[in-house]
Amino acid sequence: MSETLNPAEGGAGTVRARRAREDILEVAIAEFAANGYAGARVDEIAARTRTTKRMLYYYFGSKESLYLAVLERVYAQIRQVERDIRVDELSPQEALRTIAIATYDHHTTHESFIKLVSIENIHRAEHLSRSETILRENVTAVTLLKEVIERGVRARLFRDDVDAVDVHMMISAYAFFHVANRHTFAAIFHRDMLAPDLQDEHRALIGDMIVATMTQRRPR
């Protein structure tokens, strides 16, 4: 990786700079996820990207700014998964099921995301709450669900006493649990929740749970 930027290189320099930032972010995601904010070493990130701490700070300014960029990247990835779902082309039930399964698929294949969210919870979202990007972008997760739920309520398919934040919480909790509690669950119940032969069943189950919750009214 180049450690200097030559303005005369124009577009080529910009491409290299963008690639350098991407390389640093990918390595930083793994480093922060493995060691937390305090334990992560900028020197290690620089070494693994074949650059220097000086250049790393040139691109990101500080360790905290790099960490915030990491959080913004991993949250942007799940938000992009949601935006790629064409809910307007699906019935309300199938839209909810698709969102739930897509979230499950993302979370169970992105362990670093789960670790980073867990780390932020330990620190009471001290860093995350400083990112206007994350706070703004994450509104879309609830907005998407709200649109689907409102459509289902208007069609008299869904109950009207459960809001989008609750549905988001249920989906996230189920998907998050599979990764965050994988090892303790396996030790207690001798079942690996991420075993390949269980994934189809677990994907179907989260879809069933969410649809059933929204279509079955609570007995009075």
C-alpha positions in Angstrom: 0.0 0.0 0.0 1.3 3.4 -0.9 2.1 5.7 2.1 2.1 9.0 0.3 -0.5 10.8 -1.8 0.7 12.7 -4.8 -1.8 15.4 -5.9 -0.4 15.3 -9.4 -1.6 11.7 -9.7 -5.2 13.0 -9.8 -7.8 10.2 -10.2 -5.3 7.4 -9.7 -4.2 8.8 -6.4 -7.9 9.1 -5.3 -8.5 5.5 -6.2 -5.5 4.4 -4.2 -6.5 6.5 -1.3 -10.0 5.0 -1.4 -8.6 1.5 -1.6 -6.2 2.2 1.3 -9.1 3.4 3.5 -11.1 0.3 2.6 -8.2 -2.0 3.4 -7.7 -0.3 6.8 -11.4 -0.5 7.6 -11.6 -4.2 6.9 -8.6 -4.9 9.1 -9.8 -2.5 11.8 -13.2 -4.2 11.9 -11.5 -7.5 12.8 -9.1 -5.9 15.3 -11.8 -4.0 17.2 -14.2 -6.9 17.2 -11.5 -9.2 18.6 -10.1 -6.9 21.2 -12.6 -4.1 21.9 -11.9 -0.4 21.7 -9.4 -0.3 24.5 -7.6 -3.5 23.5 -7.3 -2.8 19.8 -3.9 -1.7 18.7 -3.5 0.9 15.9 0.1 -0.5 15.3 -1.4 -3.9 14.6 -3.9 -2.5 12.1 -1.1 -0.5 10.4 1.1 -3.6 10.2 -1.6 -5.8 8.8 -2.3 -3.3 6.0 1.4 -2.7 5.3 1.2 1.0 6.1 2.2 3.1 9.0 0.4 4.6 12.0 1.1 8.0 10.6 -0.8 7.2 7.4 -3.6 5.6 9.3 -4.1 8.8 11.3 -3.8 10.7 8.0 -6.9 8.9 6.7 -8.9 8.7 9.9 -7.5 11.3 12.3 -7.5 9.3 15.5 -8.2 5.8 17.0 -11.7 6.9 18.0 -12.5 8.2 14.6 -11.3 4.9 13.1 -13.5 3.0 15.5 -16.5 5.2 14.7 -15.8 4.6 11.0 -15.8 0.8 11.7 -19.1 1.1 13.5 -20.6 3.1 10.7 -19.4 0.6 8.2 -20.9 -2.5 9.9 -24.2 -0.8 10.6 -24.3 0.5 7.0 -24.0 -3.1 5.8 -27.1 -4.4 7.6 -29.0 -1.3 6.6 -28.1 -1.9 2.9 -29.4 -5.5 3.2 -32.7 -4.0 4.3 -32.8 -1.4 1.6 -32.3 -4.1 -1.0 -35.5 -5.8 -0.1 -38.3 -4.7 -2.4 -41.1 -4.8 0.2 -43.5 -3.0 -2.1 -43.5 -6.0 -4.4 -44.4 -8.4 -1.5 -47.5 -9.0 0.6 -47.2 -7.6 4.1 -46.7 -11.2 5.5 -44.0 -12.1 3.0 -42.3 -8.7 3.4 -42.0 -9.2 7.2 -40.8 -12.8 6.7 -38.2 -11.6 4.1 -36.9 -8.9 6.4 -36.6 -11.3 9.3 -34.8 -13.9 7.3 -32.5 -11.4 5.7 -31.6 -10.0 9.2 -30.9 -13.6 10.4 -28.7 -14.4 7.4 -26.7 -11.2 7.9 -26.2 -11.5 11.6 -25.3 -15.2 11.5 -22.7 -14.6 8.8 -21.2 -11.4 10.3 -19.8 -12.3 13.7 -17.7 -9.1 13.8 -21.0 -7.0 13.7 -22.4 -8.9 16.7 -19.1 -8.5 18.7 -18.9 -4.8 17.9 -22.5 -4.2 19.0 -21.8 -6.2 22.2 -18.8 -4.1 22.9 -20.8 -0.9 22.4 -23.4 -2.2 24.9 -20.7 -2.8 27.4 -19.6 0.8 27.0 -23.3 2.0 27.0 -23.1 3.2 23.4 -20.6 5.8 24.4 -19.0 5.9 20.9 -22.0 4.9 18.8 -24.1 7.8 20.2 -21.5 10.3 18.8 -22.1 9.2 15.2 -24.8 11.2 13.5 -24.4 8.9 10.5 -25.4 5.8 12.5 -28.2 7.5 14.3 -29.6 8.8 11.0 -29.1 5.7 9.0 -30.6 3.4 11.6 -33.9 5.2 11.4 -34.4 3.4 8.1 -34.6 0.0 9.8 -37.7 1.1 11.7 -39.1 3.1 8.8 -39.1 0.0 6.6 -40.9 -2.1 9.1 -43.4 0.7 9.9 -44.4 0.9 6.2 -44.9 -2.9 6.0 -46.9 -3.0 9.3 -49.1 -0.1 8.4 -49.9 -1.7 5.1 -50.8 -4.9 6.9 -53.0 -3.1 9.4 -54.8 -1.3 6.6 -55.5 -4.6 4.9 -56.7 -6.0 8.2 -54.0 -8.6 8.1 -52.0 -7.4 11.1 -52.8 -6.4 14.6 -52.4 -2.7 15.4 -51.0 -2.9 18.9 -47.4 -3.8 18.1 -45.1 -1.1 16.7 -42.2 -1.3 14.4 -39.6 -0.8 17.1 -40.9 -3.9 18.9 -40.8 -5.9 15.7 -37.3 -4.8 15.0 -36.3 -5.7 18.6 -37.8 -9.2 18.2 -36.0 -9.9 14.9 -32.7 -8.5 16.1 -32.9 -10.4 19.4 -33.4 -13.8 17.7 -30.7 -13.3 15.1 -28.3 -11.7 17.6 -28.7 -14.5 20.1 -27.5 -17.2 17.7 -24.1 -15.6 17.5 -23.7 -13.8 20.8 -24.8 -16.9 22.9 -23.5 -19.6 20.6 -20.9 -21.1 22.9 -22.7 -20.9 26.2 -25.8 -22.4 24.6 -23.8 -25.2 23.1 -22.1 -25.9 26.5 -25.4 -26.1 28.3 -27.7 -27.7 25.7 -25.1 -29.4 23.4 -26.4 -27.8 20.3 -24.5 -25.5 18.0 -27.0 -22.9 16.9 -24.9 -22.1 13.8 -24.6 -25.7 12.7 -25.2 -25.9 8.9 -28.0 -28.5 9.2 -30.0 -26.2 11.5 -29.9 -23.1 9.4 -33.0 -23.7 7.2 -35.1 -24.6 10.2 -33.9 -21.5 12.1 -34.4 -19.2 9.2 -38.0 -20.5 8.8 -38.6 -20.2 12.5 -37.8 -16.5 12.7 -40.1 -15.8 9.7 -42.9 -17.9 11.3 -42.5 -16.1 14.7 -42.7 -12.6 13.3 -45.7 -13.3 11.0 -47.5 -15.2 13.7 -46.9 -12.4 16.2 -48.4 -9.8 13.8 -51.4 -11.9 12.6 -52.5 -13.4 15.9 -54.2 -11.1 18.3 -53.7 -11.4 22.0 -56.6 -13.0 23.8 -58.6 -10.6 25.9 
